[in-house]
Amino acid sequence: MSLQDVQDRIAKAEAAAGRAPGSVRLVAVSKVQPAERVEAVLKAGHRLFGENRVQEAQDRWPPFREQFDGIELVLIGPLQTNKVKPAVELFDGIHSVDRPKLARKLADLAQERGACPELMIQVNTGAEPQKAGILPDEADAFIAEVRSMDLPLTGLMCIPPVEETPSLHFALLAKIAEQNGLAELSMGMSGDFEQAIAFGATQVRVGSAVFGERAYD
Ligand SMILES: *Cc1c(COP(=O)(O)O)cnc(C)c1O
């Protein structure tokens, strides 16, 4: 477990970018990690976690929430329309809003429940066909549409293409957010979170650097 190490690196990157200490939040991405590793990070006092699948998060987090106060959970993976209801019940934030149909469903549930998780729109900055997210060209219109539904939209999220320099993608996301007056930027993972901080990330999503490599079986 390298929570402290990642926190130190975030603090250094904030300072190097001339940003206020504590201006970047660490989302510890716990998907697929064994429960002992997650528990160790909880015991070390960390409370903000990211998961990419609704089902997996539903199995894991309710027991931890009984054991530890103040847990905040965000969804960072694609959300199917038929999973929206359990998702809004479980998560405090959803970073992967990427299409009008999903936004409408979230708006209906927000009406019904009188509450909604904080939302971010995922932008497919590399326009990769296999990747979720709204295309950069369509982002302004989609942001306006989500706002017109009275949803609590706070920012934008991206996952840069593996083969490309992430900085260009971080810069593009920051530009779209600025144009639209959105304060939150969810960008940067284990391999590039320091660069993301230099480009204005307010939340970095770090998995393996905190917990160790994921073992898929
Ligand atoms: C898995 C995942 C991460 C964390 O990846 P690491 O490389 O382990 O830090 C971040 N964001 C999303 C959307 C992910 O699915």
The ligand as a MOL file (V3000), in Angstrom:
LIG
                    3D

  0  0  0     0  0            999 V3000
M  V30 BEGIN CTAB
M  V30 COUNTS 15 15 0 0 0
M  V30 BEGIN ATOM
M  V30 1 C -8.8890 1.7890 -13.4610 0
M  V30 2 C -9.1440 3.2280 -13.6930 0
M  V30 3 C -8.2890 4.2070 -13.1580 0
M  V30 4 C -7.0470 3.9080 -12.3400 0
M  V30 5 O -6.0580 3.3240 -13.1210 0
M  V30 6 P -4.5590 3.1170 -12.5560 0
M  V30 7 O -3.7430 3.1000 -13.7810 0
M  V30 8 O -4.5640 1.8470 -11.8180 0
M  V30 9 O -4.2610 4.2700 -11.6800 0
M  V30 10 C -8.6140 5.5450 -13.3900 0
M  V30 11 N -9.6990 5.8960 -14.1070 0
M  V30 12 C -10.5370 4.9860 -14.6310 0
M  V30 13 C -11.7050 5.4490 -15.4110 0
M  V30 14 C -10.2830 3.6250 -14.4560 0
M  V30 15 O -11.1310 2.7400 -14.9880 0
M  V30 END ATOM
M  V30 BEGIN BOND
M  V30 1 1 1 2
M  V30 2 1 2 3
M  V30 3 2 2 14
M  V30 4 1 3 4
M  V30 5 2 3 10
M  V30 6 1 4 5
M  V30 7 1 5 6
M  V30 8 2 6 7
M  V30 9 1 6 8
M  V30 10 1 6 9
M  V30 11 1 10 11
M  V30 12 2 11 12
M  V30 13 1 12 13
M  V30 14 1 12 14
M  V30 15 1 14 15
M  V30 END BOND
M  V30 END CTAB
M  END
